Amino acid sequence: MDALFSSGKEGEAVIELKISEIRRNPYQPRMEFNEDKLRELADSIETHGVIQPIVVRKAVKGYDIVAGERRYRACRMLGWETIPAIVKEMTDTEMMELAIIENLQRENLNPLEEAMSYRQLMTTLNITQNEVAERLGKSRPYIANMLRLLNLPNAIRQMINDDLLSGAHGRTLLALKDPIQMEGAAKRAIDEGMSVRTLENYVKSLQEAPAKRKQKQDKPKFIEKHETMLKEQFGTAVEIRKKRKKGTISFEFRNEEEFKRLISMLEEK
């Protein structure tokens, strides 16, 4: 990356370019730019100037940004007409790779943007997960885990984009195969502010519930109906045991937090 910003070579001097002649990088992996952080950057640039010039390449009309889109947007926000830049020659592949690497190393992409960047590198450069890991100094399991997020339903991916769930929450939800069940668990995790560990326990309870039902196929239908109703109402596994006129109703909890939640709900009844 240091070589990317070097201005010592002939033809790579820092020059002032008209902002109106510059367009965003078509390979930019970042989908959203935080307005508050852009404003902070704009305030800093207004005070100190653009310390690090952006990097562009010549296009058919004007210039394409290779690196430094946040600085470009901040200067545009300030109403500046020009911005310091270094013009470099590079192929589409080099441009895409450098744009992704800059974002991964210099700016915090959200988990899905990061995952999409890895997939874009693999597809465009025709390389494996191992090769992506080597290029970026990451472990192969890390790359593989990030790519798994792209298997999530769109609704949950949006929750991650909106910073309502973390990438770790998303990977935990992948243990559930049913998209509807996944989305329900995701909404509950958000509503209750579940930690990743708490969500793991909840997902495990959802996975175990069908197995328990299979073991008790001889249970009367009306008992199963009420177990299902209570499970949906209290959000945990419920078992009803009835012998003649006596019986028990058991609520499952896996930690202190779950226990307190159930007690609170029962006290409200």
N, C-alpha and C positions, 0 to 999 in steps of 0.2 A: 504493500500500500504506500510506503514512503516514496517509492519510485514513481508512483502515479502522480504525486504532487510536486515532483522535482521540476524546477524551472531553469536549471542550469544549462540544458542542452539548447542548441540552436533551434529556433522555431517554437520554443516553449516558454518564451518570456511572458510575464504577466502583462495583460493588456486590458483596457476598459472596453467592455462590450455593451451595446444597447440591450437593455432588458427586453425590449419589444421584439428583438431578433432571436431570442432564446426560447426554446420550448422544453418541456419536461422530458425526462428519459422514458422512452416507450417501454423499457424493461424494468422500470422502477417497481420493486416488490412492495413498497409501502403503499397501503390502500388508503390510509387516513393520516392526516397531520393534525396533531393537537393544537388547537388555536391558541390556548393559553401559553403553551411552550413556545409557539412561534412568536407570540407577542413578546415574551421574555427575550428571545433571541434578537428580535427586532430592536428592542430597547438597548441591548448590549451593543449591537452593531451601530446604532445611532450614536452611542457614546464613544466606542472604541474603533469603529470602522470594521471592515471585513478583514480580519487578520489572516485567514486562510482563503485564497482565491478558489473559486469553483473551477471544475475541470469540464471542458466541453469538447465536442468534435464538430467539424464543419459538416453541415447537412446540405441538401440540394438548395434549400432556402433557410438561411440563418444558421443556427447552431442547436445541437442537442446536448442536454446536460448529461455528463457521465457521472459526476459526483458533486454533491453540494446543493441538492434541491431545496433543503431547508433554508440555507443561506439565500438562495435565489428568491424563495417565497417571502422571506423576511424583508429583503430589500424592496421587493415589489409592494409589500405591505406599507413600507415607509414612503412609497411614492418616488423612489429613486429611478433615474433614467438609465444609469449604467451600473455595472458591477465588475470588479476585477476578476479576470479569468485566465486560465491557461488553455490554449487550444492544442489538442493532441490528435494524432492520426491513429485510428484503431478500427478493427472489424466489428461487426454486430455482435459476434460471440464475445470478443474481448470487452466490449462495452457492457454487455449484460452481466458478465462475470464480475467485472470491477464494481458495477452498481450494486450488485447483491452483496459482495464482500464488504463494501463500504458501509452498507446498512447494518450488516451483521456485526461488524467490528466497532463502528462509531456511534450507531444509534440503536435504541431499543425497539426492535420490531415486536409486535405482539406474537404469541405462539403460532397463530395460523399464518401470518405473513411470513414468519420464519420457515414454517413447514413448506409453504408454497414456493419459497425461494430455493429450498433444497430440491424440490421436485423440478423446478424450472431449470436448475443447473443440470440435473440428471437427464432431462429430456433434450435440452438444447445441445449439450455437449456430448450426449450419448455415453454417460459415465455411470458407474455403479455407486451404491451407497458408500462402499469402502473408499472409493476415489474422492467422493465429496468430503468424507471425513478427513482424509489425508490433506486435501487442498485447504480446508478450513481449520485444521488443527482440532477437530472434534473426534470423539469416539464413535465407532460405527453404531453401537447400541443407542447412543444419544440421537444420532440422525434417524435411526429406525423408529424410535419412540416418537420423535417429532412428526415424522411422516404419517404415523398412525392417526393423527388428529384429522387428517383429510378424509378419513372414513366416517367421521361423525355426520349425523343428519344436519341439514342446513340450519335448522332452528337453533341447535346447540352451538354450531359454529358462530352464529350471530351473537349468541350469549358471550362467547369468548372474545369476539371482536369488540363487544360493548364493555369488556372488562368486568362482566358479572361473574364469570367463572375463569379459573386458571387453566392452563394447559394440563396440569396434573389432574384436575377435576375431570376434564374431558377424556383423558386416557382411562380414568377409573370407570367412566360411564360406558366405555366400549366393551366392558365385560358383559353388559346386557345386550342381547342380540336384537331385541324388539325395539324399533325406533320410537314407538309410542311410549313404551315403558322407560326408555332412555330419557325422553323429553320430560316425562312426569317426574323422574328422579332428579333431573337437572333443575326443574322449577322448585322442587322441594328443597334442594340443596341451597338455592339462592334465597328462598323465603326464610329458611332457618339458619342461614349463615354457616352451613356445615364446613368443617375442615375437611381436608382430603381424607384423613383417617376415618372420620365419622362417615363420610360418604362411602368409603370402602366397606365399612361394616354394614351400612344400609343396603348397598348393592348385593353384598353377600347374603343378607337376609332375604332379599327378593329372589335370589337364585335358589336358595334352599327351600323356599315355600312350595314350589311345584313338586319337588321330590317328596316332601312330607305329605302332600295331598295324594300322591300316587300310593303311598304306603297305607293310606286309610280310605281306600275306595269303598269299603263296606259301611262307611259312616252314612247315616241317614241324610237325605238331600236337604232337609230343612236345617240340619246342623251345619252342613257345608255352606249353605246360603248365608246363615248368620255369621259364620266365621269370616266369610268374604266381606260381608257388610262391615263388620268390626275392623277388619284389616284395612279397608279403604278409609274408614272413619278415623282410625288412630295411627295409620301409617306404619304398622309393624305387624309381624306374624302373630296370629291369635289362634288358640286352640280351645275348643269346647269339648269337655268330656262329660257325658251324661249316662247315669245308671239309674234306671227307673225314675224316681222323682228327685234324685240328688245329682250333683255334678259340680264341675269347676270350670271357670273360664280363665285361661292363662294368657298373659300378654308378654311377649318377648322383648327384652331390652339388652343391649350389649355393652353399655357403659353408663356412667353416672349421668351424663347429659341426656341420654335417651330415657333413663329412669325418671328424672325430674320432669321431662316433657310429658310423659305419660301420666304421672301423678297430677300435674297441673291440669291436663285435659280432663281427667276423671273428676277432679274437684269442681270443675266448671259444670259438670252434668247435674 
